[in-house]
Amino acid sequence: MPKMKSKRGAAKRFKLTGTGKVKREKAFASHILTSKDRKRKRNLRQPTLVSDVETKRIKRLIQA
């Protein structure tokens, strides 16, 4: 049986925390930044956790 491979696109976008939660970066921070206020851009820099609904599906993608 060959080794299981993780989905590399998902592995680059998501990381597991020490407690097993899935961490992600926020979207909408790459361009058209002049129309977004300072507070919104600052909050977009912070990583956040994936919702509980999506966690199981994403863990399956990134586990090798």
N, C-alpha and C positions, 0 to 999 in steps of 0.2 A: 504494500500500500504506500503510495507516495505521501510526502509530507503535506500537511494542510498549509495553504498560503493565505496570509491576510490580504484584504483588499487594500492595496497601497494608497489609493486616493483617500480612503477613509482614515488610514493610519496616519497620514500627514495632517489631517484636519482635526483629529480627536486624540486626546490623551487620557489615560486612566489616572485618577488620584489614588492616594494611599488607601483610602477607604473603599475603593471600587466604583466611585462615581465617574461619570464621563465629563471631561472638561472640553470646552470649545471656545473659539474666538467669535466675536460678534461681526455681523455683516454690516454693509453700508458705510464703511469707513475709508473707502479707497479713492473716491473722486466726488466731484461736485460738493466740496467741503465748504465753499463760501456761503451756501445757503443754510448751513447747519450751525447752530450756535455753539459757543465754547463748551458749555456744560454737556451738551449732547455728544460732541466729539470726544471729550474727556471720558465720558462713560462708555463710549464705543471701544476705547483702548483696553478696558478691563475684561479679562476672560470670565466666562460664566459656565454654569453647569447645564447639561442637556436635560430636558424634561424627563420625568419618570416614564412617560409613555414611550419615548424613543430610545431610552437607555439600553434595553434588552437587545433591540435590533442593531444598534451601533456596536455594542460589545461583541456581537456575533461577527461583525465585519472586521473588527480590528484584532480579534484573537486569532493567533496563528494555529 
